[in-house]
Amino acid sequence: MANDLIEDIRRDAGLRRNAGRMLLFLVLLFSLDYLVSCVLQKGVERYYGLGSDAEILMVGHSHLMLGIDKVQLERRLGTKVAKYTREGVNVADREVMLRHYFMGQSGRCRLVVYGIDPWIFTGEGLSANSYTLFYPFMDNPEVDRYVHAHARDRFDYYLHKWFRSSRYNVLLINAALRGYLGNWSNLKIGRLDTLALKKEIGTGNYRRIGIDEENVGRFTETLDFLNEKQVAVILLNTPVFHALTEVQKAEQEKVFSLIQRLASRNRNIRFVDLSKGFDHRAELFFDPIHMNPEGQRELTDAFSVFVDSMQVLRKR
């Protein structure tokens, strides 16, 4: 009997030691997870200019990302620029990006450059999993609601909600590193193969321009939100190589007419098309829809001249 009692005490002591070790392991695990995520989040925020005192905010997907050089624009205009551009984001994503930015910034923003293109209202062609780009910002209520609504399932949502370092993939880690290094350079180096493009268009292998009414509704809501913020807005169409749009010219004109009509409801919103002078110059493109570094430099020069002529940054 005494031996059994001693053995029970030993087992209880061992259980307590193991429980203590497990608890310590979990504390260290979650602490390390939190520390790593904080470091990465800070780098990502720096890269996108979140929480900055920038006077110009750029929001869009890879067209705008590779079309306008943030550092060159800052140098030409003598002001800070936040470049909150993400690959593959749709109209709904961009509305969340704007709300996210304005919830955390200092109020100095005077001009929003919103990237558009002929496919802005098209229902297909962008990533269906673009909500995953917002994982690092799930502590923001607006972003958290968006991720929750679009997550594949509850496990997907809560995994990234509670294990913070799981929010970062290779692209986001790269963005964090570039944020710490202050590197916003264009990595799409190369020139468009026009012969291959012509062949693809000839076989019908190109993205169709269309108008999805739900996307039009979200875009309208976005313009209303920006109007409430009392900032000047440029709806900027960065160049697309002409062969890709000429094959569906009527559809493009319909989209741009709709954008102009929506923009005309507010005098602070302007539709700007920078295609002319660029869309026939194959040497400036990496592919039919993205500029290479040379194209980005020339386009940024042209855009900075236009922004300067608006004089919106001179008004105090």
BAMINU-693990 format. One record per residue (C-alpha): residue number from 1; x, y, z; residue in one letter. Coordinates in pm, whole numbers, plus 50000, padded with zeros to 5 digits. Each point is the difference from the previous one (the first is absolute). Example, Ala and Ser with C-alpha at 12.3 -4.5 7.8 and 13.67 -1.06 7.14 Angstrom:
<marvos>
{marvo 1, {51230, 49550, 50780}, 'A'};
{marvo 2, {50137, 50344, 49934}, 'S'};
</marvos>
This chain:
<marvos>
{marvo 1, {50000, 50000, 50000}, 'M'};
{marvo 2, {50280, 50240, 50096}, 'A'};
{marvo 3, {50181, 49922, 49677}, 'N'};
{marvo 4, {49685, 50074, 49796}, 'D'};
{marvo 5, {49961, 50332, 50179}, 'L'};
{marvo 6, {50362, 50095, 49933}, 'I'};
{marvo 7, {49958, 49903, 49634}, 'E'};
{marvo 8, {49686, 50217, 49970}, 'D'};
{marvo 9, {50185, 50296, 50148}, 'I'};
{marvo 10, {50284, 49949, 49754}, 'R'};
{marvo 11, {49757, 49985, 49708}, 'R'};
{marvo 12, {49824, 50315, 50116}, 'D'};
{marvo 13, {50332, 50181, 50035}, 'A'};
{marvo 14, {50106, 49885, 49653}, 'G'};
{marvo 15, {49668, 50113, 49856}, 'L'};
{marvo 16, {50039, 50342, 50158}, 'R'};
{marvo 17, {50354, 50030, 49863}, 'R'};
{marvo 18, {49886, 49901, 49650}, 'N'};
{marvo 19, {49703, 50237, 50018}, 'A'};
{marvo 20, {50233, 50280, 50108}, 'G'};
{marvo 21, {50237, 49926, 49715}, 'R'};
{marvo 22, {49712, 49993, 49753}, 'M'};
{marvo 23, {49869, 50330, 50130}, 'L'};
{marvo 24, {50347, 50155, 49976}, 'L'};
{marvo 25, {50036, 49867, 49645}, 'F'};
{marvo 26, {49667, 50155, 49897}, 'L'};
{marvo 27, {50090, 50333, 50159}, 'V'};
{marvo 28, {50334, 50005, 49817}, 'L'};
{marvo 29, {49835, 49889, 49674}, 'L'};
{marvo 30, {49733, 50271, 50005}, 'F'};
{marvo 31, {50251, 50261, 50115}, 'S'};
{marvo 32, {50234, 49915, 49712}, 'L'};
{marvo 33, {49706, 49992, 49761}, 'D'};
{marvo 34, {49890, 50346, 50116}, 'Y'};
{marvo 35, {50353, 50142, 49981}, 'L'};
{marvo 36, {50063, 49870, 49648}, 'V'};
{marvo 37, {49663, 50126, 49877}, 'S'};
{marvo 38, {50057, 50345, 50151}, 'C'};
{marvo 39, {50336, 50034, 49825}, 'V'};
{marvo 40, {49856, 49887, 49666}, 'L'};
{marvo 41, {49689, 50216, 50033}, 'Q'};
{marvo 42, {50208, 50309, 50068}, 'K'};
{marvo 43, {50202, 49935, 49685}, 'G'};
{marvo 44, {49688, 49944, 49789}, 'V'};
{marvo 45, {49843, 50320, 50136}, 'E'};
{marvo 46, {50313, 50195, 49909}, 'R'};
{marvo 47, {49997, 49855, 49650}, 'Y'};
{marvo 48, {49638, 50099, 49938}, 'Y'};
{marvo 49, {50023, 50331, 50185}, 'G'};
{marvo 50, {49733, 49909, 50254}, 'L'};
{marvo 51, {49976, 50241, 50289}, 'G'};
{marvo 52, {50223, 50247, 49817}, 'S'};
{marvo 53, {49959, 50375, 49959}, 'D'};
{marvo 54, {50002, 49977, 49621}, 'A'};
{marvo 55, {49815, 50265, 49800}, 'E'};
{marvo 56, {49946, 49765, 49705}, 'I'};
{marvo 57, {49855, 49651, 50028}, 'L'};
{marvo 58, {50013, 49754, 49710}, 'M'};
{marvo 59, {49759, 49705, 50009}, 'V'};
{marvo 60, {49968, 49731, 49736}, 'G'};
{marvo 61, {50138, 49673, 49872}, 'H'};
{marvo 62, {50311, 49911, 49803}, 'S'};
{marvo 63, {49921, 50240, 49710}, 'H'};
{marvo 64, {50046, 50298, 50229}, 'L'};
{marvo 65, {50271, 49828, 50205}, 'M'};
{marvo 66, {50222, 49963, 49694}, 'L'};
{marvo 67, {49877, 50313, 49825}, 'G'};
{marvo 68, {50100, 50271, 50247}, 'I'};
{marvo 69, {50330, 50022, 50191}, 'D'};
{marvo 70, {49933, 50115, 50358}, 'K'};
{marvo 71, {50351, 50134, 50066}, 'V'};
{marvo 72, {50021, 50185, 49668}, 'Q'};
{marvo 73, {49655, 50153, 50056}, 'L'};
{marvo 74, {50099, 50116, 50349}, 'E'};
{marvo 75, {50315, 50159, 49863}, 'R'};
{marvo 76, {49820, 50177, 49715}, 'R'};
{marvo 77, {49714, 50133, 50214}, 'L'};
{marvo 78, {50191, 50058, 50323}, 'G'};
{marvo 79, {49753, 49814, 50218}, 'T'};
{marvo 80, {49946, 49659, 50159}, 'K'};
{marvo 81, {49815, 49725, 49814}, 'V'};
{marvo 82, {49838, 49686, 50142}, 'A'};
{marvo 83, {49987, 49719, 49745}, 'K'};
{marvo 84, {49735, 49757, 50120}, 'Y'};
{marvo 85, {49986, 49775, 49694}, 'T'};
{marvo 86, {49947, 49624, 50005}, 'R'};
{marvo 87, {50019, 49737, 49727}, 'E'};
{marvo 88, {49664, 49864, 49885}, 'G'};
{marvo 89, {49769, 50219, 50212}, 'V'};
{marvo 90, {49647, 50057, 49869}, 'N'};
{marvo 91, {49761, 50292, 50053}, 'V'};
{marvo 92, {49876, 49868, 50335}, 'A'};
{marvo 93, {50358, 49949, 50121}, 'D'};
{marvo 94, {50092, 50354, 49907}, 'R'};
{marvo 95, {49707, 50141, 50193}, 'E'};
{marvo 96, {50121, 49812, 50309}, 'V'};
{marvo 97, {50355, 50129, 49940}, 'M'};
{marvo 98, {49875, 50359, 49996}, 'L'};
{marvo 99, {49792, 49959, 50313}, 'R'};
{marvo 100, {50291, 49826, 50170}, 'H'};
{marvo 101, {50242, 50278, 49907}, 'Y'};
{marvo 102, {49775, 50284, 50112}, 'F'};
{marvo 103, {49927, 49830, 50332}, 'M'};
{marvo 104, {50367, 50015, 50095}, 'G'};
{marvo 105, {50157, 50300, 49824}, 'Q'};
{marvo 106, {50061, 50347, 50136}, 'S'};
{marvo 107, {49764, 50198, 49781}, 'G'};
{marvo 108, {50261, 50167, 49779}, 'R'};
{marvo 109, {49887, 49819, 49685}, 'C'};
{marvo 110, {49890, 50252, 49738}, 'R'};
{marvo 111, {50000, 49790, 49682}, 'L'};
{marvo 112, {49897, 49640, 49934}, 'V'};
{marvo 113, {50122, 49839, 49679}, 'V'};
{marvo 114, {49767, 49708, 49931}, 'Y'};
{marvo 115, {50124, 49763, 49731}, 'G'};
{marvo 116, {49746, 49897, 49738}, 'I'};
{marvo 117, {50018, 49806, 49674}, 'D'};
{marvo 118, {49757, 49870, 49735}, 'P'};
{marvo 119, {49936, 49686, 50210}, 'W'};
{marvo 120, {49908, 50179, 50323}, 'I'};
{marvo 121, {49636, 49886, 49987}, 'F'};
{marvo 122, {50074, 49656, 49856}, 'T'};
{marvo 123, {49880, 49724, 50227}, 'G'};
{marvo 124, {50280, 49757, 49917}, 'E'};
{marvo 125, {50376, 50005, 49962}, 'G'};
{marvo 126, {50125, 50109, 50342}, 'L'};
{marvo 127, {50082, 49775, 50291}, 'S'};
{marvo 128, {49706, 49847, 50187}, 'A'};
{marvo 129, {50226, 49966, 50304}, 'N'};
{marvo 130, {50106, 50364, 50011}, 'S'};
{marvo 131, {49857, 50025, 50352}, 'Y'};
{marvo 132, {50309, 49810, 50117}, 'T'};
{marvo 133, {50205, 50313, 49924}, 'L'};
{marvo 134, {49830, 50163, 50298}, 'F'};
{marvo 135, {50101, 49738, 50259}, 'Y'};
{marvo 136, {50269, 50225, 50160}, 'P'};
{marvo 137, {49737, 50264, 50079}, 'F'};
{marvo 138, {49736, 49782, 50165}, 'M'};
{marvo 139, {50031, 50207, 50318}, 'D'};
{marvo 140, {49826, 50279, 49809}, 'N'};
{marvo 141, {49620, 49957, 50042}, 'P'};
{marvo 142, {49922, 50094, 49637}, 'E'};
{marvo 143, {50253, 49752, 49865}, 'V'};
{marvo 144, {49905, 49730, 50247}, 'D'};
{marvo 145, {49635, 50012, 49887}, 'R'};
{marvo 146, {50109, 49975, 49638}, 'Y'};
{marvo 147, {50226, 49701, 50057}, 'V'};
{marvo 148, {49733, 49828, 50211}, 'H'};
{marvo 149, {49743, 50046, 49722}, 'A'};
{marvo 150, {50227, 49861, 49727}, 'H'};
{marvo 151, {50203, 49731, 50180}, 'A'};
{marvo 152, {49961, 49647, 49863}, 'R'};
{marvo 153, {49880, 49867, 50335}, 'D'};
{marvo 154, {50021, 50061, 50374}, 'R'};
{marvo 155, {50327, 49810, 50034}, 'F'};
{marvo 156, {50161, 50224, 49737}, 'D'};
{marvo 157, {49880, 50310, 50182}, 'Y'};
{marvo 158, {50091, 49902, 50356}, 'Y'};
{marvo 159, {50337, 49851, 49904}, 'L'};
{marvo 160, {50113, 50340, 49875}, 'H'};
{marvo 161, {49814, 50186, 50271}, 'K'};
{marvo 162, {50179, 49830, 50291}, 'W'};
{marvo 163, {50331, 49887, 49843}, 'F'};
{marvo 164, {50120, 50336, 49883}, 'R'};
{marvo 165, {50319, 49894, 49822}, 'S'};
{marvo 166, {49789, 49776, 49771}, 'S'};
{marvo 167, {49864, 50320, 49844}, 'R'};
{marvo 168, {50321, 50050, 49801}, 'Y'};
{marvo 169, {50087, 49827, 49675}, 'N'};
{marvo 170, {50312, 50049, 49787}, 'V'};
{marvo 171, {49859, 50311, 49829}, 'L'};
{marvo 172, {49913, 50167, 50330}, 'L'};
{marvo 173, {50334, 49913, 50157}, 'I'};
{marvo 174, {50166, 50153, 49693}, 'N'};
{marvo 175, {49784, 50312, 50043}, 'A'};
{marvo 176, {50106, 50022, 50366}, 'A'};
{marvo 177, {50368, 49976, 49911}, 'L'};
{marvo 178, {49963, 50261, 49727}, 'R'};
{marvo 179, {49819, 50224, 50247}, 'G'};
{marvo 180, {50293, 49989, 50242}, 'Y'};
{marvo 181, {50248, 50051, 49715}, 'L'};
{marvo 182, {49799, 50281, 49841}, 'G'};
{marvo 183, {49997, 49818, 49666}, 'N'};
{marvo 184, {49707, 50074, 49763}, 'W'};
{marvo 185, {50180, 49918, 49674}, 'S'};
{marvo 186, {49824, 49838, 49703}, 'N'};
{marvo 187, {50099, 49633, 49976}, 'L'};
{marvo 188, {49829, 49929, 49666}, 'K'};
{marvo 189, {50306, 50030, 49777}, 'I'};
{marvo 190, {49964, 49912, 49632}, 'G'};
{marvo 191, {49819, 50099, 49682}, 'R'};
{marvo 192, {49668, 49898, 49851}, 'L'};
{marvo 193, {50005, 49728, 49733}, 'D'};
{marvo 194, {49758, 50154, 49750}, 'T'};
{marvo 195, {50006, 49700, 49765}, 'L'};
{marvo 196, {49893, 49762, 50276}, 'A'};
{marvo 197, {49728, 50244, 50107}, 'L'};
{marvo 198, {49867, 50027, 49645}, 'K'};
{marvo 199, {49983, 49621, 49980}, 'K'};
{marvo 200, {49810, 49975, 50330}, 'E'};
{marvo 201, {49751, 50265, 49893}, 'I'};
{marvo 202, {49953, 49823, 49667}, 'G'};
{marvo 203, {49900, 49681, 50182}, 'T'};
{marvo 204, {49764, 50190, 50231}, 'G'};
{marvo 205, {50221, 49948, 50303}, 'N'};
{marvo 206, {49951, 50332, 50179}, 'Y'};
{marvo 207, {49800, 50133, 50292}, 'R'};
{marvo 208, {49656, 50129, 49904}, 'R'};
{marvo 209, {49878, 50342, 50111}, 'I'};
{marvo 210, {49661, 49994, 50167}, 'G'};
{marvo 211, {49778, 50181, 50248}, 'I'};
{marvo 212, {49883, 49827, 50316}, 'D'};
{marvo 213, {49734, 50208, 50176}, 'E'};
{marvo 214, {50118, 49894, 50345}, 'E'};
{marvo 215, {50346, 50138, 49922}, 'N'};
{marvo 216, {49845, 50322, 49872}, 'V'};
{marvo 217, {49812, 50028, 50331}, 'G'};
{marvo 218, {50315, 49950, 50206}, 'R'};
{marvo 219, {50187, 50253, 49789}, 'F'};
{marvo 220, {49720, 50254, 50052}, 'T'};
{marvo 221, {50011, 49939, 50376}, 'E'};
{marvo 222, {50375, 50056, 49991}, 'T'};
{marvo 223, {49962, 50336, 49826}, 'L'};
{marvo 224, {49735, 50100, 50256}, 'D'};
{marvo 225, {50239, 49906, 50281}, 'F'};
{marvo 226, {50279, 50209, 49851}, 'L'};
{marvo 227, {49760, 50290, 49957}, 'N'};
{marvo 228, {49925, 49981, 50373}, 'E'};
{marvo 229, {50374, 50022, 50070}, 'K'};
{marvo 230, {50014, 50327, 49800}, 'Q'};
{marvo 231, {50312, 49906, 49805}, 'V'};
{marvo 232, {50080, 50058, 49635}, 'A'};
{marvo 233, {49981, 49677, 49798}, 'V'};
{marvo 234, {50167, 49901, 49675}, 'I'};
{marvo 235, {49859, 49689, 49833}, 'L'};
{marvo 236, {50316, 49907, 49813}, 'L'};
{marvo 237, {50004, 49771, 49699}, 'N'};
{marvo 238, {50359, 49884, 49957}, 'T'};
{marvo 239, {50094, 49889, 49645}, 'P'};
{marvo 240, {49911, 49661, 49857}, 'V'};
{marvo 241, {50168, 49896, 49675}, 'F'};
{marvo 242, {49765, 50106, 49720}, 'H'};
{marvo 243, {49962, 49657, 49837}, 'A'};
{marvo 244, {49827, 49866, 50310}, 'L'};
{marvo 245, {49737, 50273, 50015}, 'T'};
{marvo 246, {49944, 50068, 49630}, 'E'};
{marvo 247, {49861, 49651, 49955}, 'V'};
{marvo 248, {49718, 50100, 50237}, 'Q'};
{marvo 249, {49994, 50376, 49949}, 'K'};
{marvo 250, {49623, 50039, 50032}, 'A'};
{marvo 251, {49998, 49822, 50336}, 'E'};
{marvo 252, {50282, 50220, 50130}, 'Q'};
{marvo 253, {49822, 50318, 49894}, 'E'};
{marvo 254, {49686, 49884, 50178}, 'K'};
{marvo 255, {50192, 49944, 50324}, 'V'};
{marvo 256, {50182, 50333, 49983}, 'F'};
{marvo 257, {49676, 50185, 49920}, 'S'};
{marvo 258, {49844, 49847, 50311}, 'L'};
{marvo 259, {50299, 50101, 50213}, 'I'};
{marvo 260, {49988, 50356, 49866}, 'Q'};
{marvo 261, {49629, 50020, 50074}, 'R'};
{marvo 262, {50050, 49884, 50359}, 'L'};
{marvo 263, {50298, 50232, 50048}, 'A'};
{marvo 264, {49811, 50302, 49867}, 'S'};
{marvo 265, {49763, 49992, 50297}, 'R'};
{marvo 266, {50273, 50149, 50218}, 'N'};
{marvo 267, {50226, 50289, 49902}, 'R'};
{marvo 268, {50285, 49859, 50214}, 'N'};
{marvo 269, {50025, 49685, 49786}, 'I'};
{marvo 270, {50178, 49992, 49665}, 'R'};
{marvo 271, {50039, 49720, 49749}, 'F'};
{marvo 272, {50350, 50004, 49847}, 'V'};
{marvo 273, {50108, 49776, 49713}, 'D'};
{marvo 274, {50378, 49989, 49945}, 'L'};
{marvo 275, {49988, 49750, 49715}, 'S'};
{marvo 276, {50071, 50247, 49721}, 'K'};
{marvo 277, {50368, 50020, 49919}, 'G'};
{marvo 278, {50072, 49673, 50181}, 'F'};
{marvo 279, {49768, 49722, 49882}, 'D'};
{marvo 280, {50173, 49954, 49662}, 'H'};
{marvo 281, {50353, 49985, 50142}, 'R'};
{marvo 282, {50075, 49633, 50056}, 'A'};
{marvo 283, {50344, 50080, 50144}, 'E'};
{marvo 284, {49834, 50149, 50310}, 'L'};
{marvo 285, {49805, 49686, 50091}, 'F'};
{marvo 286, {50100, 49684, 50187}, 'F'};
{marvo 287, {49680, 49831, 49884}, 'D'};
{marvo 288, {49678, 50140, 49844}, 'P'};
{marvo 289, {49872, 50149, 50327}, 'I'};
{marvo 290, {50314, 50076, 50206}, 'H'};
{marvo 291, {50270, 50260, 49948}, 'M'};
{marvo 292, {50369, 49914, 50023}, 'N'};
{marvo 293, {50239, 50232, 50191}, 'P'};
{marvo 294, {50057, 50224, 49696}, 'E'};
{marvo 295, {49627, 50032, 49944}, 'G'};
{marvo 296, {49941, 50067, 50368}, 'Q'};
{marvo 297, {50252, 50286, 49998}, 'R'};
{marvo 298, {49845, 50168, 49697}, 'E'};
{marvo 299, {49644, 49951, 50124}, 'L'};
{marvo 300, {50087, 50138, 50344}, 'T'};
{marvo 301, {50152, 50310, 49841}, 'D'};
{marvo 302, {49683, 50060, 49798}, 'A'};
{marvo 303, {49774, 49939, 50299}, 'F'};
{marvo 304, {50200, 50228, 50231}, 'S'};
{marvo 305, {49965, 50284, 49750}, 'V'};
{marvo 306, {49625, 49948, 49993}, 'F'};
{marvo 307, {49967, 49987, 50382}, 'V'};
{marvo 308, {50210, 50314, 50032}, 'D'};
{marvo 309, {49771, 50178, 49753}, 'S'};
{marvo 310, {49697, 49917, 50218}, 'M'};
{marvo 311, {50156, 50205, 50283}, 'Q'};
{marvo 312, {49799, 49798, 50250}, 'V'};
{marvo 313, {50308, 49954, 50222}, 'L'};
{marvo 314, {50057, 50376, 50012}, 'R'};
{marvo 315, {49661, 50072, 50149}, 'K'};
{marvo 316, {50007, 50030, 50377}, 'R'};
</marvos>
